[in-house]
């Protein structure tokens, strides 16, 4: 009788050990460990050129906050966006606040596709070859359709909107990363590739295309991390940041909460996770807790949770639209 209980005891011990490790690791990552972001602030080994960071989708929201945070850390920055006016204003704003740093702006529409678009991306990156680039932040992305709609069923989605979501959220980050990686590898020093994911990849209804595209980003990031390790490039860190709702962005100006942090707090949280040893991690403790809890739910509970969450958000957006 007692012998038959041994396998159960072993399973229970293993499960308890794994659960304890996950809890302690969560506490370490979100509350105790220091960031390694300063590791990437190093001059070129031969020319002593100062470090640069490239941020896609930098003209607003989280991307703009990434720029301010990196400037505070004394990085020179290349700002990417599709709106030249917004980029000019941001560049001027950063110059005024950090006059000792340099800033460049590159304009490219991430929603375009095809050989000409890919060629344009390469031509843009070629203009940066004189820079000592140590950080790439793939922040560009959009969950909205061309008319501003966020939620839609697949049969109601125009073919052009399908291309739009795939191009902005998946194609452009992949093409841009391909073009920038040689710059990150050229100096042989520590380098960082930070890519933005979304909790939409959990399978949120009416966000099927957006979620699938962001799932591509995180799969791409995970594989690229292992690709660097396989090639013996352990000095290149590749980290995916799982993103939930954030305020202070173009589509959400509401008051920040624990569940929906301000874009500035989000950016600081993301940089705090640099060097944590994970392949994908949420920027804030609350969003990390929610993300892990939903993934651990039985399917029927996960279905209910995601469906009810989307319903609440749709209702909130409808109320805001009426007030506007």
C-alpha positions, 0 to 999 in steps of 0.5 A: 500500500505504501509502495503504491503511494511513492509515485504520488509523493514524487509527483507532489514533490516535483510539482511543489518544487516547480511551483515554489521555484516559479513563485520565487523567480517571479518575486526575484524578477519583478521586485528584487533584481537590478536591471542590466540595461546599462550593460549596453551603454558602452563605447565602440571598442576600436573607435570609442564611438558612443552608443546608439539605440534604435526605436521603431514606432517612437513618435507616440505612446510607449515608443516615446517613453522608451526614447525618454528613458534611454535618453536619461540613460545617456543613449543617443537615439534613432527615432522611427515613425511614419509621421514626420511632423510628430518625429520632428516634435519629439526630436526637438523635445529630446534635444531641448531636454538632453542637449548633450545627446544626438538624435536622428529621425527616420520615416517609414510606413510600416503598413507597406509591403512588397519589394520596394518597401523592403528595399526602402527599409534596407536603404534607411538602415544603410544610412545608420552604418556610421553609428555604434548601435547597441540596442534595437527596440521593435516597438512599432505595432497597431491593433486598429484597422485603417478606420480606427476600429479595434474589434472585428470578426474575421468575415467582416474584415477587409482584405486590405485591413488584414494586410495592414495588421500583418504588415505593421505587426509582423512583416515590418519588425522582421524586415527591420530586424534583419537589416539592423542585426548586422549593425548590432553584431559589427562591434562585437560588444553587448547588444540588445533586441527588445520586441513588443508582444501582446496578451492578444496572443492568448486568443482574444476574440475579435482580435484574431489577426492582431493576436496572431501577428503579435504571436509571430513577434514573440515566436520570432523573438524566442527563436532569434534568442536561441539562434544567437546562443547557437551561433555563440553570440551570448553577448546579444540579448533578445527579449520579448515584452508581453504587453497588456493595456496601457494608458498614455497612448494614442487610443487610451488617455484614461487614468492609470491603474494597477491593471493599466499602467501609464506608458512611462511606468510601462517603459521603465518596467520593461527596461527593468526586466532586461537581463532577467534571463527569460525569453518573454516577460511582462513589463509589470508585476500585475500584468505578469501575474494576469498573463501567467494565471490566464495561461494556467487556467483550464481551457473552459475558464480561459475561454470565459475569462478572455471573452468576458474581458473583451466584452467589458472593454467593448462596452467601455469603448462604446460608453467613451464613444458616446461621451465624445 
